[in-house]
Amino acid sequence: MATELKIGQEAIEKKGWWQAYKWLVLRRTSQIGILLLFMLIPICKWISPEADCQLGWIMKGNLSSSKFFDTIPMTDPLLFLQMIAAGFTSIAVEAVIGALIILVFYLLVGGRVFCSWVCPVNIVTDAAFWLRTRLKLVGGTRFSRNIRYWLLGMVLIVSAVTGSLAYELINPVSMLHRGLFFGMGFGWLVIAAVFVFDLIITKRGWCTHICPVGAFYSLLGKVSPLRVRADARELCDDCGECYIVCPEAQIIKPVLKGKEKGIAPVILAGECTNCGRCIDVCAEDVFHFGNRYSVSPKPAPIAAKILNSKLSKNSLEQKS
């Protein structure tokens, strides 16, 4: 088993730094870039208060409800479900269209892509995991991963009982996004609590065990065509690095070790965030992005070369 302080080192040596961190860098670029799209007007006004900054609106609103170029509506489907549960009698057509757009998008690319490629709280929880690793903190309270689904149900029940969007008052995603624009206030306590929870109470606590938003997107992820595949699982050398970096490590073993049981080399679990870290850190290039429907998949290019090299070596050894 690889030590946590050396994760990715072998991948860097074999594939180079970029290939060992490509998907992580692209994810951070996506998360920060999306936030910047919402901040273009405030930045413009800060630079030049007298300037006409309206053309700077690429994204209006927030991660719960927004407009792209002031035309295409986008609504968080979970927020929309809360509105229905709360009994809102007048829901704007734009909200319905926006929810459908986001729903279809995440059904196609993988529900929890939101968690790893969009959600700013993911940066906070990843920072907690990084610090926890450096401090060599182990153990912690064990929580069932199903708690998030129970909390998802509770969010809708509370909305129905109170007739309000109650969760939006404490939703760390909404609070962090609003706080970056208008000041955090009480939001700092909520974000700090999430950080401390992941750092001290349990590893990957919030995103993996608690967050109802992640639970909702996990349900969408169960049917998404875009998947992480392990077509070259024969090359796995059991280094364990993919288990360490994966926020949902329980989904990896069945795919890597399931050949004898007839399990396809593709991660179908809705909990997968399609973050790509397993692809990054695997020095043997076992994983790659693909689709769930391939019947006769081919290994990724680098993995194919390694596999052919090993097969040729074994063949020569047998002849000798």
C-alpha positions as CSV (number, residue, x, y, z in Angstrom):
1,M,0.0,0.0,0.0
2,A,1.3,3.4,-1.0
3,T,2.0,5.9,1.8
4,E,-0.3,8.9,1.5
5,L,2.7,11.3,1.5
6,K,4.0,9.8,-1.8
7,I,0.7,9.6,-3.7
8,G,1.3,10.2,-7.4
9,Q,5.1,10.0,-7.3
10,E,5.3,6.9,-9.4
11,A,2.8,8.3,-11.8
12,I,4.9,11.4,-12.2
13,E,8.0,9.3,-12.9
14,K,6.3,7.1,-15.5
15,K,3.8,9.5,-17.1
16,G,5.1,13.0,-16.3
17,W,3.8,15.7,-14.0
18,W,1.0,16.8,-16.3
19,Q,-0.5,13.4,-16.8
20,A,-0.3,12.7,-13.1
21,Y,-2.3,15.9,-12.2
22,K,-4.2,16.7,-15.4
23,W,-7.7,16.0,-14.2
24,L,-7.1,17.7,-10.8
25,V,-5.8,20.8,-12.5
26,L,-8.7,20.9,-15.0
27,R,-11.2,20.4,-12.1
28,R,-9.7,23.3,-10.1
29,T,-9.8,25.4,-13.3
30,S,-13.4,24.6,-13.8
31,Q,-14.4,25.3,-10.2
32,I,-12.6,28.6,-10.0
33,G,-13.5,29.6,-13.6
34,I,-17.2,29.1,-12.9
35,L,-17.0,31.3,-9.8
36,L,-15.2,34.0,-11.9
37,L,-18.0,34.0,-14.4
38,F,-20.3,35.1,-11.7
39,M,-17.8,37.7,-10.5
40,L,-17.1,39.6,-13.8
41,I,-19.5,42.4,-13.0
42,P,-18.3,42.9,-9.4
43,I,-14.7,42.8,-10.6
44,C,-15.5,45.3,-13.4
45,K,-17.2,47.7,-11.0
46,W,-14.3,47.4,-8.6
47,I,-11.8,48.3,-11.3
48,S,-13.9,51.1,-12.8
49,P,-17.0,52.2,-10.9
50,E,-18.1,54.4,-13.7
51,A,-17.8,51.8,-16.5
52,D,-20.8,50.2,-18.2
53,C,-20.2,46.6,-17.1
54,Q,-23.4,45.0,-18.2
55,L,-21.7,43.2,-21.1
56,G,-19.7,41.5,-18.4
57,W,-22.6,39.4,-17.3
58,I,-21.9,35.9,-18.5
59,M,-23.6,34.3,-15.5
60,K,-26.2,36.1,-13.5
61,G,-27.5,34.7,-10.2
62,N,-25.9,31.9,-8.2
63,L,-25.3,28.2,-8.3
64,S,-28.9,27.6,-7.2
65,S,-30.5,29.7,-9.9
66,S,-28.8,31.6,-12.7
67,K,-28.9,32.7,-16.3
68,F,-26.2,32.2,-19.0
69,F,-25.7,35.3,-21.1
70,D,-29.0,36.6,-19.6
71,T,-30.8,34.1,-21.8
72,I,-30.5,30.4,-20.8
73,P,-31.9,29.7,-17.4
74,M,-30.3,27.2,-15.1
75,T,-32.0,26.0,-11.9
76,D,-30.7,23.5,-9.3
77,P,-33.0,20.5,-9.6
78,L,-32.9,19.9,-5.9
79,L,-34.0,23.5,-5.3
80,F,-36.8,22.9,-7.8
81,L,-37.9,19.8,-5.9
82,Q,-37.9,21.8,-2.7
83,M,-40.2,24.4,-4.3
84,I,-42.6,21.6,-5.3
85,A,-42.5,20.0,-1.9
86,A,-43.0,23.4,-0.2
87,G,-46.2,23.8,-2.2
88,F,-45.2,26.9,-4.2
89,T,-48.2,27.6,-6.4
90,S,-46.5,29.9,-8.9
91,I,-43.2,28.6,-10.2
92,A,-41.8,30.6,-13.1
93,V,-41.6,28.8,-16.4
94,E,-37.9,29.8,-16.5
95,A,-37.3,27.8,-13.3
96,V,-38.9,24.7,-14.9
97,I,-36.9,25.0,-18.1
98,G,-33.7,25.7,-16.1
99,A,-34.2,22.6,-13.9
100,L,-34.8,20.5,-17.0
101,I,-31.6,21.8,-18.6
102,I,-29.5,21.0,-15.6
103,L,-31.2,17.7,-15.1
104,V,-30.5,16.5,-18.6
105,F,-26.9,17.8,-18.5
106,Y,-26.0,15.9,-15.4
107,L,-27.9,12.8,-16.5
108,L,-25.5,12.7,-19.5
109,V,-22.1,13.6,-18.0
110,G,-22.6,12.0,-14.5
111,G,-24.6,13.4,-11.7
112,R,-21.8,14.0,-9.3
113,V,-19.7,15.8,-11.8
114,F,-21.3,18.8,-10.1
115,C,-19.6,17.8,-6.8
116,S,-16.1,17.5,-8.3
117,W,-16.2,20.0,-11.2
118,V,-18.5,22.8,-10.0
119,C,-19.1,22.8,-6.3
120,P,-16.8,25.3,-4.4
121,V,-17.2,23.4,-1.2
122,N,-15.3,20.6,-2.8
123,I,-12.2,22.8,-2.7
124,V,-12.7,23.2,1.1
125,T,-13.2,19.5,1.7
126,D,-10.2,18.5,-0.5
127,A,-8.1,21.0,1.5
128,A,-9.2,19.3,4.7
129,F,-8.3,15.9,3.2
130,W,-4.9,17.3,2.1
131,L,-4.1,18.7,5.6
132,R,-5.4,15.5,7.3
133,T,-3.0,13.5,5.1
134,R,0.0,15.8,6.0
135,L,-0.8,15.6,9.7
136,K,-1.2,11.8,9.4
137,L,-4.5,11.8,11.1
138,V,-6.2,8.4,11.0
139,G,-9.3,6.9,12.3
140,G,-12.4,8.9,13.2
141,T,-16.1,8.4,13.6
142,R,-17.7,6.0,11.2
143,F,-20.9,7.1,9.4
144,S,-23.1,5.1,7.1
145,R,-22.8,6.4,3.5
146,N,-26.6,6.1,3.3
147,I,-27.1,9.0,5.8
148,R,-26.9,11.4,2.9
149,Y,-29.9,9.8,1.2
150,W,-31.9,10.0,4.5
151,L,-31.0,13.7,4.8
152,L,-32.0,14.2,1.2
153,G,-35.5,12.8,2.1
154,M,-35.5,15.0,5.2
155,V,-34.8,18.1,3.1
156,L,-37.9,17.5,1.1
157,I,-40.0,16.6,4.1
158,V,-38.9,19.8,6.0
159,S,-39.7,21.8,2.9
160,A,-43.2,20.3,2.7
161,V,-43.9,20.8,6.5
162,T,-42.6,24.3,6.7
163,G,-43.6,25.5,3.2
164,S,-40.2,27.0,2.7
165,L,-36.8,26.3,1.1
166,A,-35.4,25.6,4.6
167,Y,-32.2,23.9,3.5
168,E,-31.1,26.9,1.4
169,L,-30.6,28.7,4.7
170,I,-27.9,26.3,5.8
171,N,-26.7,24.9,2.5
172,P,-22.9,25.3,2.5
173,V,-22.8,25.5,-1.3
174,S,-25.2,28.4,-1.4
175,M,-23.7,30.1,1.7
176,L,-20.1,29.9,0.3
177,H,-21.2,31.2,-3.1
178,R,-23.2,34.1,-1.6
179,G,-20.5,34.8,0.9
180,L,-17.8,35.3,-1.8
181,F,-19.9,38.1,-3.3
182,F,-21.6,39.7,-0.3
183,G,-19.5,38.7,2.7
184,M,-19.6,35.5,4.6
185,G,-20.9,36.5,8.1
186,F,-22.4,33.4,9.7
187,G,-21.4,31.5,6.6
188,W,-17.8,31.3,7.8
189,L,-18.9,29.2,10.8
190,V,-20.7,26.7,8.5
191,I,-17.8,26.4,6.1
192,A,-15.4,26.1,9.0
193,A,-17.6,23.4,10.5
194,V,-17.4,21.4,7.3
195,F,-13.6,21.8,7.2
196,V,-13.2,20.7,10.8
197,F,-15.6,17.8,10.3
198,D,-13.6,16.5,7.4
199,L,-10.3,17.1,9.1
200,I,-11.0,15.7,12.6
201,I,-14.3,13.9,12.8
202,T,-14.1,11.6,9.7
203,K,-12.2,11.4,6.4
204,R,-14.2,12.8,3.5
205,G,-17.0,13.3,5.9
206,W,-19.2,16.0,4.3
207,C,-19.2,15.1,0.6
208,T,-19.1,11.3,1.1
209,H,-21.4,10.8,4.0
210,I,-23.6,13.9,4.7
211,C,-24.3,16.2,1.8
212,P,-27.9,15.8,0.5
213,V,-27.0,17.7,-2.7
214,G,-24.4,15.1,-3.5
215,A,-27.0,12.4,-2.7
216,F,-29.4,13.8,-5.2
217,Y,-26.7,14.0,-7.9
218,S,-25.7,10.4,-7.1
219,L,-29.2,9.3,-8.1
220,L,-28.7,10.9,-11.5
221,G,-25.2,9.4,-11.8
222,K,-26.6,5.8,-11.7
223,V,-27.8,6.1,-15.3
224,S,-25.2,8.5,-16.8
225,P,-23.3,7.2,-19.9
226,L,-20.0,8.9,-19.1
227,R,-18.0,6.6,-16.8
228,V,-14.6,5.9,-15.5
229,R,-13.4,2.6,-17.0
230,A,-10.7,0.1,-15.9
231,D,-10.3,-1.7,-19.1
232,A,-6.6,-2.3,-18.3
233,R,-7.3,-3.8,-14.9
234,E,-4.9,-6.7,-15.6
235,L,-2.1,-4.1,-15.2
236,C,-3.1,-3.2,-11.6
237,D,-0.2,-3.8,-9.3
238,D,-2.2,-3.3,-6.1
239,C,-0.4,-0.1,-5.1
240,G,-3.6,1.2,-3.5
241,E,-3.1,4.8,-4.6
242,C,-6.5,5.0,-6.4
243,Y,-8.2,4.0,-3.2
244,I,-6.5,6.7,-1.2
245,V,-7.3,9.6,-3.6
246,C,-10.9,8.5,-4.4
247,P,-13.6,10.2,-2.4
248,E,-15.8,7.1,-2.8
249,A,-13.1,4.4,-2.5
250,Q,-15.7,1.6,-2.0
251,I,-16.7,1.8,-5.7
252,I,-13.2,0.8,-7.0
253,K,-12.6,-2.7,-5.7
254,P,-15.5,-4.4,-7.4
255,V,-14.3,-3.1,-10.8
256,L,-10.6,-3.9,-10.3
257,K,-11.2,-7.3,-8.7
258,G,-14.4,-8.3,-10.4
259,K,-13.2,-10.1,-13.5
260,E,-13.7,-13.6,-12.1
261,K,-17.2,-12.6,-11.0
262,G,-18.1,-11.2,-14.4
263,I,-18.2,-7.6,-13.3
264,A,-17.6,-5.3,-16.2
265,P,-14.5,-3.0,-16.1
266,V,-16.6,0.1,-15.7
267,I,-17.6,2.1,-12.6
268,L,-21.4,2.2,-12.7
269,A,-21.9,3.4,-9.1
270,G,-23.8,6.7,-8.9
271,E,-21.5,7.8,-6.1
272,C,-18.6,8.2,-8.6
273,T,-17.8,11.9,-9.0
274,N,-15.9,11.5,-12.3
275,C,-13.1,13.5,-10.7
276,G,-10.5,11.6,-12.6
277,R,-8.0,11.3,-9.7
278,C,-7.8,7.6,-10.1
279,I,-6.7,8.2,-13.7
280,D,-4.1,10.7,-12.6
281,V,-2.4,8.7,-9.9
282,C,-2.4,5.3,-11.6
283,A,1.2,4.8,-12.9
284,E,0.0,1.7,-14.9
285,D,-2.7,3.7,-16.7
286,V,-5.4,1.3,-15.6
287,F,-8.3,3.8,-15.7
288,H,-9.6,6.2,-18.4
289,F,-12.8,8.0,-19.2
290,G,-15.2,6.2,-21.5
291,N,-18.9,5.1,-21.6
292,R,-20.9,2.5,-19.9
293,Y,-22.0,0.7,-23.1
294,S,-18.8,-0.5,-24.7
295,V,-18.9,-4.3,-25.2
296,S,-15.4,-4.8,-26.4
297,P,-13.4,-1.9,-24.9
298,K,-9.8,-1.3,-25.7
299,P,-7.3,-0.3,-23.1
300,A,-6.1,3.3,-23.0
301,P,-3.1,4.0,-25.3
302,I,-0.4,4.1,-22.6
303,A,-1.9,1.0,-20.9
304,A,-2.1,-0.8,-24.2
305,K,1.6,-0.3,-24.7
306,I,2.5,-1.5,-21.2
307,L,0.2,-4.5,-21.6
308,N,1.7,-5.5,-25.0
309,S,5.2,-5.0,-23.5
310,K,4.4,-7.3,-20.6
311,L,2.8,-9.9,-22.8
312,S,5.8,-9.9,-25.1
313,K,8.1,-10.3,-22.1
314,N,6.1,-13.2,-20.8
315,S,6.1,-14.8,-24.2
316,L,9.9,-14.6,-24.5
317,E,10.4,-16.0,-21.0
318,Q,8.1,-18.9,-21.8
319,K,10.1,-19.7,-25.0
320,S,13.4,-19.5,-23.2
